[in-house]
């Protein structure tokens, strides 16, 4: 999943959640968090933030 794909996934999920009745949102989010797409998008977002801060080191050195 590319960064743009992960952003699109997050945007779509947010829009879907906002269209869902409030009482059903926690369940919907819990189900989404269990999906492979969600986990991958979350991982990419964390890596992106760490890269911007200069914290992520893909080689594991240092």
Residue pairs with C-beta under 8 A, 6 or more apart in sequence:
1 9
1 37
1 40
1 41
1 44
3 44
3 48
5 41
6 40
6 41
6 44
6 45
7 41
9 37
9 38
9 41
10 41
10 45
13 32
13 38
16 28
17 25
17 28
17 29
17 32
20 28
32 38
33 39
47 56
50 56
